[in-house]
Amino acid sequence: MRGILWGKFKLLLRKPGPFIATTIICIVFAFLTGTSSQSKIEIPAYSTLPEKEINEILKDLNKSESFSFVIKDEKTVKNAVAEGKIDAGLQLEKNKFTIFHVNYTQNFYLINQYVGQYYEQAFQNQQILDAANHSKEAERILKNINKNPIFELSTSSYKNESDWVYNPGLQSLFGFTLFFAVYTVAYNVVEILKEKQSGVWDRYILSPTSKISMYIGNLLYSFISGYIQIVLIFVVFKFGAGVDFYGSFYKTLILIIPYLFAIVALSILLTSLVKTMGQFNALIPLIGVSFAMLGGAYWPIEVVTSDILITISKFVPITYGMEMLKGATISGLSFQELLYPISILILMGVVMMGIGIRLMENRHV
């Protein structure tokens, strides 16, 4: 078994291209889809105010988590609105603003409400300063109140089992990572089929190596290579892109173990059902893409309303992989609370691996 593992890793070091390519593609896809869904909506604006005053207004407006206000010339703003390239444009002045729009879109109402609240608050502060005997002292007190408010309000709500929280960054990261791991593991497991067709498997049988060691060596290598790929991707996003794992980064590295076990078992089952590499090359993209769609890798499973699709997703390993990873991070669930998806994945793995190895041994390739 150790000899098989050593030989597999030497081949990987000799030809690391496919492994590196799938890892980079996964990182790019997860990064692009995650950041695009989190990016702010750019709102162009123009003003006749001095640069210092308009910059102070923009500094306050850009505290929004949804909008990014940028200064452009008047013609550019109005042309962009007229051509329908943006939902709204703004003219910002000291005590008032003008909003330009063509249609009453949802973003228009949000922009109008947000900017209106800012100017309303600024107007109230200005009235306080005008009425004060010592304007500088009043301004200092107002700034101190804004930094350290007298009252702090907090909101809480009751959440039942049907409620869910959507984090686009983690959704993309977990989804594409689990999806590409299917290809990494599957194309390593299918090497068993190649070895049987080329006669290498028969040479193993004639050697002192047992069949159990042969299967364990190949499947363990597939598992380790998939695990290394997932760990590399998570490390890049954690320490490189600064993705927040909600304090459960190391927990996710443990939770991917039962998922990878199920994928290894699925791969050995698929390998036992095909006779040629051509059949496998046609089957694995179909399985991988369909499982990703059904399991919630491309979009949250919570948005699916079809009872039929939800029922089918219960038989897809990616469903439980996403449930574990999002549960550990976004929902902050413990290992004990995640025992259900962990148990299902282990059960899937045991059943599929048993059937796969049985079929592979009972028929001649």
C-alpha positions as YAML, in Angstrom:
chain: A
units: angstrom
residues:
- id: 1
  name: MET
  ca: [0.00, 0.00, 0.00]
- id: 2
  name: ARG
  ca: [2.78, 2.43, 0.88]
- id: 3
  name: GLY
  ca: [4.49, 1.64, -2.42]
- id: 4
  name: ILE
  ca: [1.32, 2.42, -4.36]
- id: 5
  name: LEU
  ca: [0.86, 5.70, -2.49]
- id: 6
  name: TRP
  ca: [4.48, 6.68, -3.04]
- id: 7
  name: GLY
  ca: [4.25, 5.88, -6.75]
- id: 8
  name: LYS
  ca: [1.02, 7.88, -7.13]
- id: 9
  name: PHE
  ca: [2.47, 10.95, -5.45]
- id: 10
  name: LYS
  ca: [5.63, 10.74, -7.54]
- id: 11
  name: LEU
  ca: [3.46, 10.73, -10.67]
- id: 12
  name: LEU
  ca: [1.59, 13.75, -9.29]
- id: 13
  name: LEU
  ca: [4.83, 15.64, -8.72]
- id: 14
  name: ARG
  ca: [6.01, 14.70, -12.20]
- id: 15
  name: LYS
  ca: [2.79, 15.86, -13.89]
- id: 16
  name: PRO
  ca: [1.00, 18.31, -11.56]
- id: 17
  name: GLY
  ca: [-0.68, 20.20, -14.42]
- id: 18
  name: PRO
  ca: [-4.28, 18.86, -14.09]
- id: 19
  name: PHE
  ca: [-4.24, 19.21, -10.29]
- id: 20
  name: ILE
  ca: [-2.94, 22.80, -10.42]
- id: 21
  name: ALA
  ca: [-5.32, 23.73, -13.26]
- id: 22
  name: THR
  ca: [-8.46, 22.53, -11.47]
- id: 23
  name: THR
  ca: [-7.34, 24.25, -8.26]
- id: 24
  name: ILE
  ca: [-6.75, 27.59, -10.01]
- id: 25
  name: ILE
  ca: [-10.01, 27.36, -11.97]
- id: 26
  name: CYS
  ca: [-11.93, 26.68, -8.77]
- id: 27
  name: ILE
  ca: [-10.31, 29.67, -7.03]
- id: 28
  name: VAL
  ca: [-11.06, 31.98, -9.97]
- id: 29
  name: PHE
  ca: [-14.70, 30.89, -10.29]
- id: 30
  name: ALA
  ca: [-15.33, 31.16, -6.54]
- id: 31
  name: PHE
  ca: [-13.63, 34.55, -6.32]
- id: 32
  name: LEU
  ca: [-15.40, 36.08, -9.32]
- id: 33
  name: THR
  ca: [-18.88, 34.87, -8.43]
- id: 34
  name: GLY
  ca: [-18.43, 35.69, -4.75]
- id: 35
  name: THR
  ca: [-17.09, 39.22, -5.21]
- id: 36
  name: SER
  ca: [-19.53, 40.11, -8.01]
- id: 37
  name: SER
  ca: [-22.50, 39.34, -5.77]
- id: 38
  name: GLN
  ca: [-20.99, 41.35, -2.91]
- id: 39
  name: SER
  ca: [-19.97, 44.45, -4.88]
- id: 40
  name: LYS
  ca: [-21.65, 47.78, -4.21]
- id: 41
  name: ILE
  ca: [-23.87, 49.53, -6.76]
- id: 42
  name: GLU
  ca: [-22.04, 52.55, -8.16]
- id: 43
  name: ILE
  ca: [-24.05, 55.79, -8.15]
- id: 44
  name: PRO
  ca: [-22.54, 58.69, -10.15]
- id: 45
  name: ALA
  ca: [-23.04, 62.25, -8.91]
- id: 46
  name: TYR
  ca: [-21.92, 65.77, -9.76]
- id: 47
  name: SER
  ca: [-21.72, 68.95, -7.71]
- id: 48
  name: THR
  ca: [-20.76, 72.61, -7.83]
- id: 49
  name: LEU
  ca: [-19.43, 72.55, -4.28]
- id: 50
  name: PRO
  ca: [-15.73, 72.99, -3.50]
- id: 51
  name: GLU
  ca: [-13.73, 69.77, -3.52]
- id: 52
  name: LYS
  ca: [-13.29, 69.72, 0.27]
- id: 53
  name: GLU
  ca: [-17.02, 70.01, 0.99]
- id: 54
  name: ILE
  ca: [-18.13, 67.41, -1.58]
- id: 55
  name: ASN
  ca: [-15.50, 64.98, -0.33]
- id: 56
  name: GLU
  ca: [-16.91, 65.26, 3.19]
- id: 57
  name: ILE
  ca: [-20.40, 64.51, 1.87]
- id: 58
  name: LEU
  ca: [-19.14, 61.55, -0.16]
- id: 59
  name: LYS
  ca: [-17.25, 60.21, 2.86]
- id: 60
  name: ASP
  ca: [-20.48, 60.06, 4.85]
- id: 61
  name: LEU
  ca: [-22.60, 58.70, 1.99]
- id: 62
  name: ASN
  ca: [-20.09, 55.95, 1.19]
- id: 63
  name: LYS
  ca: [-20.60, 54.41, 4.61]
- id: 64
  name: SER
  ca: [-23.44, 52.53, 2.96]
- id: 65
  name: GLU
  ca: [-22.98, 48.77, 2.50]
- id: 66
  name: SER
  ca: [-25.03, 48.81, -0.73]
- id: 67
  name: PHE
  ca: [-24.03, 51.93, -2.67]
- id: 68
  name: SER
  ca: [-20.80, 53.57, -3.77]
- id: 69
  name: PHE
  ca: [-21.09, 57.26, -4.68]
- id: 70
  name: VAL
  ca: [-18.54, 58.68, -7.13]
- id: 71
  name: ILE
  ca: [-18.12, 62.17, -8.57]
- id: 72
  name: LYS
  ca: [-18.38, 62.62, -12.33]
- id: 73
  name: ASP
  ca: [-19.20, 65.54, -14.61]
- id: 74
  name: GLU
  ca: [-22.80, 66.61, -15.17]
- id: 75
  name: LYS
  ca: [-22.99, 65.49, -18.80]
- id: 76
  name: THR
  ca: [-21.76, 61.99, -18.02]
- id: 77
  name: VAL
  ca: [-24.27, 61.55, -15.20]
- id: 78
  name: LYS
  ca: [-27.28, 62.74, -17.20]
- id: 79
  name: ASN
  ca: [-26.33, 60.75, -20.32]
- id: 80
  name: ALA
  ca: [-25.91, 57.56, -18.28]
- id: 81
  name: VAL
  ca: [-29.37, 58.04, -16.78]
- id: 82
  name: ALA
  ca: [-30.97, 58.86, -20.13]
- id: 83
  name: GLU
  ca: [-29.44, 55.79, -21.79]
- id: 84
  name: GLY
  ca: [-30.63, 53.51, -18.99]
- id: 85
  name: LYS
  ca: [-27.12, 52.48, -17.92]
- id: 86
  name: ILE
  ca: [-27.82, 53.38, -14.29]
- id: 87
  name: ASP
  ca: [-30.94, 53.50, -12.14]
- id: 88
  name: ALA
  ca: [-30.32, 57.03, -10.89]
- id: 89
  name: GLY
  ca: [-27.85, 59.92, -10.85]
- id: 90
  name: LEU
  ca: [-27.43, 62.68, -8.28]
- id: 91
  name: GLN
  ca: [-26.69, 66.37, -8.02]
- id: 92
  name: LEU
  ca: [-25.29, 67.00, -4.56]
- id: 93
  name: GLU
  ca: [-25.36, 70.44, -2.96]
- id: 94
  name: LYS
  ca: [-24.77, 71.64, 0.57]
- id: 95
  name: ASN
  ca: [-28.37, 71.54, 1.84]
- id: 96
  name: LYS
  ca: [-30.22, 69.68, -0.91]
- id: 97
  name: PHE
  ca: [-29.89, 67.03, -3.57]
- id: 98
  name: THR
  ca: [-31.53, 66.28, -6.90]
- id: 99
  name: ILE
  ca: [-32.05, 62.75, -8.17]
- id: 100
  name: PHE
  ca: [-32.26, 62.00, -11.90]
- id: 101
  name: HIS
  ca: [-33.99, 58.84, -13.08]
- id: 102
  name: VAL
  ca: [-35.99, 57.38, -15.96]
- id: 103
  name: ASN
  ca: [-37.88, 54.53, -14.28]
- id: 104
  name: TYR
  ca: [-39.08, 53.94, -10.74]
- id: 105
  name: THR
  ca: [-36.88, 50.95, -10.02]
- id: 106
  name: GLN
  ca: [-36.33, 49.40, -6.60]
- id: 107
  name: ASN
  ca: [-32.84, 50.88, -6.44]
- id: 108
  name: PHE
  ca: [-34.26, 54.33, -7.15]
- id: 109
  name: TYR
  ca: [-36.42, 54.22, -4.02]
- id: 110
  name: LEU
  ca: [-33.52, 52.90, -1.92]
- id: 111
  name: ILE
  ca: [-31.13, 55.60, -3.16]
- id: 112
  name: ASN
  ca: [-33.72, 58.32, -2.63]
- id: 113
  name: GLN
  ca: [-34.45, 57.12, 0.90]
- id: 114
  name: TYR
  ca: [-30.80, 56.74, 1.86]
- id: 115
  name: VAL
  ca: [-29.61, 60.10, 0.54]
- id: 116
  name: GLY
  ca: [-32.75, 61.82, 1.86]
- id: 117
  name: GLN
  ca: [-32.09, 60.52, 5.38]
- id: 118
  name: TYR
  ca: [-28.52, 61.80, 5.21]
- id: 119
  name: TYR
  ca: [-29.59, 65.32, 4.21]
- id: 120
  name: GLU
  ca: [-32.39, 65.32, 6.78]
- id: 121
  name: GLN
  ca: [-29.91, 64.47, 9.53]
- id: 122
  name: ALA
  ca: [-27.45, 67.07, 8.25]
- id: 123
  name: PHE
  ca: [-30.24, 69.71, 8.21]
- id: 124
  name: GLN
  ca: [-31.19, 68.90, 11.81]
- id: 125
  name: ASN
  ca: [-27.58, 69.16, 12.95]
- id: 126
  name: GLN
  ca: [-27.23, 72.51, 11.19]
- id: 127
  name: GLN
  ca: [-30.35, 73.87, 12.91]
- id: 128
  name: ILE
  ca: [-28.90, 72.85, 16.29]
- id: 129
  name: LEU
  ca: [-25.63, 74.62, 15.51]
- id: 130
  name: ASP
  ca: [-27.45, 77.77, 14.36]
- id: 131
  name: ALA
  ca: [-29.52, 77.89, 17.55]
- id: 132
  name: ALA
  ca: [-26.56, 77.30, 19.85]
- id: 133
  name: ASN
  ca: [-24.82, 80.19, 21.62]
- id: 134
  name: HIS
  ca: [-21.42, 78.58, 21.12]
- id: 135
  name: SER
  ca: [-21.39, 76.90, 17.72]
- id: 136
  name: LYS
  ca: [-17.94, 75.31, 18.10]
- id: 137
  name: GLU
  ca: [-18.83, 73.75, 21.44]
- id: 138
  name: ALA
  ca: [-22.14, 72.52, 20.00]
- id: 139
  name: GLU
  ca: [-20.34, 71.01, 17.03]
- id: 140
  name: ARG
  ca: [-17.93, 69.21, 19.36]
- id: 141
  name: ILE
  ca: [-20.83, 67.80, 21.38]
- id: 142
  name: LEU
  ca: [-22.64, 66.64, 18.24]
- id: 143
  name: LYS
  ca: [-19.55, 64.79, 17.01]
- id: 144
  name: ASN
  ca: [-19.12, 63.19, 20.45]
- id: 145
  name: ILE
  ca: [-22.77, 62.08, 20.45]
- id: 146
  name: ASN
  ca: [-22.40, 60.51, 17.01]
- id: 147
  name: LYS
  ca: [-19.33, 58.58, 18.15]
- id: 148
  name: ASN
  ca: [-20.74, 57.65, 21.57]
- id: 149
  name: PRO
  ca: [-24.55, 57.67, 21.42]
- id: 150
  name: ILE
  ca: [-26.47, 57.96, 24.68]
- id: 151
  name: PHE
  ca: [-28.81, 55.12, 23.76]
- id: 152
  name: GLU
  ca: [-27.88, 51.90, 21.99]
- id: 153
  name: LEU
  ca: [-30.65, 50.02, 20.24]
- id: 154
  name: SER
  ca: [-30.37, 46.37, 19.27]
- id: 155
  name: THR
  ca: [-32.80, 44.20, 17.35]
- id: 156
  name: SER
  ca: [-33.36, 40.49, 17.53]
- id: 157
  name: SER
  ca: [-35.78, 38.15, 15.87]
- id: 158
  name: TYR
  ca: [-37.02, 34.63, 16.35]
- id: 159
  name: LYS
  ca: [-35.78, 32.23, 13.71]
- id: 160
  name: ASN
  ca: [-37.41, 28.96, 12.96]
- id: 161
  name: GLU
  ca: [-36.06, 26.07, 10.92]
- id: 162
  name: SER
  ca: [-37.27, 27.58, 7.66]
- id: 163
  name: ASP
  ca: [-35.14, 30.73, 8.09]
- id: 164
  name: TRP
  ca: [-31.74, 30.85, 6.45]
- id: 165
  name: VAL
  ca: [-28.91, 33.33, 6.03]
- id: 166
  name: TYR
  ca: [-27.33, 33.89, 2.61]
- id: 167
  name: ASN
  ca: [-23.62, 34.65, 2.39]
- id: 168
  name: PRO
  ca: [-22.70, 34.95, -1.32]
- id: 169
  name: GLY
  ca: [-18.96, 34.70, -0.69]
- id: 170
  name: LEU
  ca: [-19.11, 31.44, 1.26]
- id: 171
  name: GLN
  ca: [-21.84, 30.08, -1.02]
- id: 172
  name: SER
  ca: [-19.57, 30.44, -4.05]
- id: 173
  name: LEU
  ca: [-16.47, 29.23, -2.22]
- id: 174
  name: PHE
  ca: [-18.06, 26.09, -0.79]
- id: 175
  name: GLY
  ca: [-20.11, 25.34, -3.89]
- id: 176
  name: PHE
  ca: [-17.32, 25.47, -6.45]
- id: 177
  name: THR
  ca: [-14.84, 23.76, -4.12]
- id: 178
  name: LEU
  ca: [-17.11, 20.76, -3.57]
- id: 179
  name: PHE
  ca: [-17.97, 20.70, -7.27]
- id: 180
  name: PHE
  ca: [-14.38, 20.64, -8.54]
- id: 181
  name: ALA
  ca: [-13.39, 18.12, -5.87]
- id: 182
  name: VAL
  ca: [-15.66, 15.63, -7.65]
- id: 183
  name: TYR
  ca: [-13.49, 15.85, -10.77]
- id: 184
  name: THR
  ca: [-10.21, 15.68, -8.86]
- id: 185
  name: VAL
  ca: [-11.23, 12.58, -6.93]
- id: 186
  name: ALA
  ca: [-13.06, 10.85, -9.80]
- id: 187
  name: TYR
  ca: [-10.20, 11.13, -12.29]
- id: 188
  name: ASN
  ca: [-7.82, 9.70, -9.70]
- id: 189
  name: VAL
  ca: [-10.10, 6.78, -8.85]
- id: 190
  name: VAL
  ca: [-10.63, 5.92, -12.52]
- id: 191
  name: GLU
  ca: [-6.91, 5.13, -12.75]
- id: 192
  name: ILE
  ca: [-7.95, 1.72, -11.41]
- id: 193
  name: LEU
  ca: [-9.84, 1.15, -14.65]
- id: 194
  name: LYS
  ca: [-6.84, 2.23, -16.71]
- id: 195
  name: GLU
  ca: [-4.56, -0.10, -14.76]
- id: 196
  name: LYS
  ca: [-6.93, -3.01, -15.30]
- id: 197
  name: GLN
  ca: [-7.13, -2.34, -19.03]
- id: 198
  name: SER
  ca: [-3.35, -1.95, -19.41]
- id: 199
  name: GLY
  ca: [-2.56, -5.08, -17.39]
- id: 200
  name: VAL
  ca: [-0.84, -3.25, -14.52]
- id: 201
  name: TRP
  ca: [-3.53, -4.47, -12.12]
- id: 202
  name: ASP
  ca: [-2.71, -8.10, -12.99]
- id: 203
  name: ARG
  ca: [0.94, -7.45, -12.19]
- id: 204
  name: TYR
  ca: [-0.09, -6.10, -8.80]
- id: 205
  name: ILE
  ca: [-2.07, -9.30, -8.18]
- id: 206
  name: LEU
  ca: [0.99, -11.46, -8.96]
- id: 207
  name: SER
  ca: [3.04, -9.42, -6.49]
- id: 208
  name: PRO
  ca: [2.93, -9.91, -2.70]
- id: 209
  name: THR
  ca: [0.52, -6.95, -2.49]
- id: 210
  name: SER
  ca: [-3.02, -7.95, -1.50]
- id: 211
  name: LYS
  ca: [-6.14, -6.68, -3.26]
- id: 212
  name: ILE
  ca: [-7.19, -4.86, -0.11]
- id: 213
  name: SER
  ca: [-3.89, -2.97, -0.08]
- id: 214
  name: MET
  ca: [-4.28, -2.20, -3.78]
- id: 215
  name: TYR
  ca: [-7.75, -0.72, -3.33]
- id: 216
  name: ILE
  ca: [-6.81, 1.14, -0.15]
- id: 217
  name: GLY
  ca: [-3.69, 2.60, -1.77]
- id: 218
  name: ASN
  ca: [-5.58, 3.91, -4.82]
- id: 219
  name: LEU
  ca: [-8.60, 5.19, -2.90]
- id: 220
  name: LEU
  ca: [-6.50, 6.73, -0.13]
- id: 221
  name: TYR
  ca: [-4.42, 8.61, -2.70]
- id: 222
  name: SER
  ca: [-7.61, 9.93, -4.34]
- id: 223
  name: PHE
  ca: [-8.89, 11.03, -0.95]
- id: 224
  name: ILE
  ca: [-5.63, 12.75, 0.06]
- id: 225
  name: SER
  ca: [-5.25, 14.58, -3.26]
- id: 226
  name: GLY
  ca: [-8.83, 15.87, -3.02]
- id: 227
  name: TYR
  ca: [-8.28, 16.91, 0.59]
- id: 228
  name: ILE
  ca: [-5.07, 18.77, -0.25]
- id: 229
  name: GLN
  ca: [-6.84, 20.64, -3.04]
- id: 230
  name: ILE
  ca: [-9.72, 21.74, -0.79]
- id: 231
  name: VAL
  ca: [-7.34, 22.80, 1.99]
- id: 232
  name: LEU
  ca: [-5.27, 24.86, -0.47]
- id: 233
  name: ILE
  ca: [-8.39, 26.63, -1.75]
- id: 234
  name: PHE
  ca: [-9.67, 27.36, 1.75]
- id: 235
  name: VAL
  ca: [-6.25, 28.64, 2.84]
- id: 236
  name: VAL
  ca: [-6.05, 30.99, -0.17]
- id: 237
  name: PHE
  ca: [-9.47, 32.47, 0.59]
- id: 238
  name: LYS
  ca: [-8.92, 32.62, 4.36]
- id: 239
  name: PHE
  ca: [-5.46, 34.18, 4.46]
- id: 240
  name: GLY
  ca: [-5.24, 35.63, 0.94]
- id: 241
  name: ALA
  ca: [-8.71, 37.03, 0.21]
- id: 242
  name: GLY
  ca: [-9.70, 37.54, 3.86]
- id: 243
  name: VAL
  ca: [-12.93, 35.53, 3.68]
- id: 244
  name: ASP
  ca: [-14.67, 35.30, 7.05]
- id: 245
  name: PHE
  ca: [-15.24, 31.68, 8.14]
- id: 246
  name: TYR
  ca: [-17.00, 32.89, 11.31]
- id: 247
  name: GLY
  ca: [-14.28, 31.38, 13.45]
- id: 248
  name: SER
  ca: [-14.88, 27.87, 12.09]
- id: 249
  name: PHE
  ca: [-12.02, 27.58, 9.59]
- id: 250
  name: TYR
  ca: [-10.41, 24.55, 11.19]
- id: 251
  name: LYS
  ca: [-13.80, 22.96, 11.76]
- id: 252
  name: THR
  ca: [-14.49, 23.07, 8.02]
- id: 253
  name: LEU
  ca: [-11.21, 21.23, 7.37]
- id: 254
  name: ILE
  ca: [-12.54, 18.37, 9.50]
- id: 255
  name: LEU
  ca: [-16.04, 18.43, 8.05]
- id: 256
  name: ILE
  ca: [-14.84, 17.92, 4.47]
- id: 257
  name: ILE
  ca: [-13.51, 14.47, 5.44]
- id: 258
  name: PRO
  ca: [-16.90, 12.65, 5.37]
- id: 259
  name: TYR
  ca: [-17.80, 14.50, 2.15]
- id: 260
  name: LEU
  ca: [-14.61, 13.37, 0.42]
- id: 261
  name: PHE
  ca: [-15.17, 9.82, 1.66]
- id: 262
  name: ALA
  ca: [-18.60, 9.84, -0.01]
- id: 263
  name: ILE
  ca: [-17.14, 11.25, -3.25]
- id: 264
  name: VAL
  ca: [-14.42, 8.59, -3.33]
- id: 265
  name: ALA
  ca: [-17.12, 5.95, -2.88]
- id: 266
  name: LEU
  ca: [-19.24, 7.54, -5.61]
- id: 267
  name: SER
  ca: [-16.24, 7.55, -7.95]
- id: 268
  name: ILE
  ca: [-15.50, 3.85, -7.39]
- id: 269
  name: LEU
  ca: [-19.18, 3.10, -8.06]
- id: 270
  name: LEU
  ca: [-19.12, 5.04, -11.34]
- id: 271
  name: THR
  ca: [-15.85, 3.38, -12.33]
- id: 272
  name: SER
  ca: [-17.42, -0.05, -11.79]
- id: 273
  name: LEU
  ca: [-20.33, 0.83, -14.09]
- id: 274
  name: VAL
  ca: [-18.28, 1.83, -17.16]
- id: 275
  name: LYS
  ca: [-16.12, -0.26, -19.46]
- id: 276
  name: THR
  ca: [-14.04, 2.41, -21.21]
- id: 277
  name: MET
  ca: [-12.55, 5.81, -20.46]
- id: 278
  name: GLY
  ca: [-14.79, 7.29, -23.13]
- id: 279
  name: GLN
  ca: [-17.87, 6.23, -21.18]
- id: 280
  name: PHE
  ca: [-16.39, 7.61, -17.98]
- id: 281
  name: ASN
  ca: [-15.50, 10.93, -19.63]
- id: 282
  name: ALA
  ca: [-19.10, 11.26, -20.79]
- id: 283
  name: LEU
  ca: [-20.60, 10.21, -17.44]
- id: 284
  name: ILE
  ca: [-18.60, 12.24, -14.92]
- id: 285
  name: PRO
  ca: [-19.49, 15.73, -16.27]
- id: 286
  name: LEU
  ca: [-23.16, 14.74, -16.33]
- id: 287
  name: ILE
  ca: [-23.01, 13.51, -12.74]
- id: 288
  name: GLY
  ca: [-20.86, 16.39, -11.50]
- id: 289
  name: VAL
  ca: [-22.93, 19.21, -13.00]
- id: 290
  name: SER
  ca: [-26.31, 17.68, -12.14]
- id: 291
  name: PHE
  ca: [-25.21, 16.98, -8.56]
- id: 292
  name: ALA
  ca: [-23.93, 20.56, -8.23]
- id: 293
  name: MET
  ca: [-27.27, 21.98, -9.39]
- id: 294
  name: LEU
  ca: [-29.37, 19.63, -7.27]
- id: 295
  name: GLY
  ca: [-27.13, 19.89, -4.21]
- id: 296
  name: GLY
  ca: [-27.05, 23.67, -3.95]
- id: 297
  name: ALA
  ca: [-23.50, 24.30, -5.14]
- id: 298
  name: TYR
  ca: [-24.46, 26.79, -7.86]
- id: 299
  name: TRP
  ca: [-27.27, 28.45, -5.89]
- id: 300
  name: PRO
  ca: [-28.67, 27.98, -2.36]
- id: 301
  name: ILE
  ca: [-30.85, 24.90, -2.03]
- id: 302
  name: GLU
  ca: [-33.19, 27.03, 0.11]
- id: 303
  name: VAL
  ca: [-34.45, 28.93, -2.97]
- id: 304
  name: VAL
  ca: [-35.66, 25.73, -4.66]
- id: 305
  name: THR
  ca: [-39.44, 25.34, -4.32]
- id: 306
  name: SER
  ca: [-39.99, 22.09, -6.23]
- id: 307
  name: ASP
  ca: [-40.72, 19.22, -3.87]
- id: 308
  name: ILE
  ca: [-39.47, 16.74, -6.47]
- id: 309
  name: LEU
  ca: [-36.07, 18.43, -6.79]
- id: 310
  name: ILE
  ca: [-35.73, 18.75, -3.02]
- id: 311
  name: THR
  ca: [-36.49, 15.04, -2.63]
- id: 312
  name: ILE
  ca: [-33.88, 14.13, -5.26]
- id: 313
  name: SER
  ca: [-31.31, 16.38, -3.55]
- id: 314
  name: LYS
  ca: [-31.53, 14.16, -0.47]
- id: 315
  name: PHE
  ca: [-29.59, 11.51, -2.42]
- id: 316
  name: VAL
  ca: [-26.81, 13.90, -3.51]
- id: 317
  name: PRO
  ca: [-23.60, 14.11, -1.40]
- id: 318
  name: ILE
  ca: [-23.05, 17.79, -2.26]
- id: 319
  name: THR
  ca: [-26.32, 18.64, -0.49]
- id: 320
  name: TYR
  ca: [-24.97, 17.42, 2.83]
- id: 321
  name: GLY
  ca: [-21.51, 18.85, 2.15]
- id: 322
  name: MET
  ca: [-22.99, 22.33, 1.72]
- id: 323
  name: GLU
  ca: [-25.23, 21.82, 4.75]
- id: 324
  name: MET
  ca: [-22.23, 20.95, 6.92]
- id: 325
  name: LEU
  ca: [-19.96, 23.76, 5.75]
- id: 326
  name: LYS
  ca: [-22.61, 26.50, 5.86]
- id: 327
  name: GLY
  ca: [-23.96, 25.17, 9.13]
- id: 328
  name: ALA
  ca: [-20.53, 25.27, 10.78]
- id: 329
  name: THR
  ca: [-19.71, 28.77, 9.53]
- id: 330
  name: ILE
  ca: [-22.81, 30.88, 8.92]
- id: 331
  name: SER
  ca: [-25.07, 29.19, 11.50]
- id: 332
  name: GLY
  ca: [-22.29, 28.42, 13.99]
- id: 333
  name: LEU
  ca: [-23.46, 24.83, 14.58]
- id: 334
  name: SER
  ca: [-21.38, 22.39, 16.61]
- id: 335
  name: PHE
  ca: [-20.21, 18.94, 15.54]
- id: 336
  name: GLN
  ca: [-23.02, 17.40, 17.55]
- id: 337
  name: GLU
  ca: [-25.62, 19.47, 15.70]
- id: 338
  name: LEU
  ca: [-24.08, 18.40, 12.38]
- id: 339
  name: LEU
  ca: [-24.16, 14.68, 13.12]
- id: 340
  name: TYR
  ca: [-27.09, 14.13, 10.75]
- id: 341
  name: PRO
  ca: [-25.37, 15.22, 7.50]
- id: 342
  name: ILE
  ca: [-22.11, 13.61, 8.67]
- id: 343
  name: SER
  ca: [-23.90, 10.30, 9.28]
- id: 344
  name: ILE
  ca: [-25.70, 10.43, 5.94]
- id: 345
  name: LEU
  ca: [-22.43, 10.99, 4.06]
- id: 346
  name: ILE
  ca: [-20.70, 8.15, 5.86]
- id: 347
  name: LEU
  ca: [-23.67, 5.86, 5.15]
- id: 348
  name: MET
  ca: [-23.64, 6.87, 1.48]
- id: 349
  name: GLY
  ca: [-19.92, 6.21, 1.31]
- id: 350
  name: VAL
  ca: [-20.14, 2.75, 2.87]
- id: 351
  name: VAL
  ca: [-23.02, 1.65, 0.63]
- id: 352
  name: MET
  ca: [-21.58, 3.02, -2.63]
- id: 353
  name: MET
  ca: [-18.08, 1.73, -1.93]
- id: 354
  name: GLY
  ca: [-19.37, -1.72, -1.07]
- id: 355
  name: ILE
  ca: [-21.45, -1.91, -4.23]
- id: 356
  name: GLY
  ca: [-18.69, -0.41, -6.40]
- id: 357
  name: ILE
  ca: [-15.92, -2.76, -5.28]
- id: 358
  name: ARG
  ca: [-18.31, -5.73, -5.51]
- id: 359
  name: LEU
  ca: [-19.27, -4.90, -9.09]
- id: 360
  name: MET
  ca: [-15.66, -4.25, -10.07]
- id: 361
  name: GLU
  ca: [-14.54, -7.64, -8.71]
- id: 362
  name: ASN
  ca: [-17.41, -9.59, -10.27]
- id: 363
  name: ARG
  ca: [-16.89, -8.48, -13.85]
- id: 364
  name: HIS
  ca: [-13.89, -8.64, -16.13]
- id: 365
  name: VAL
  ca: [-12.76, -5.34, -17.66]
...
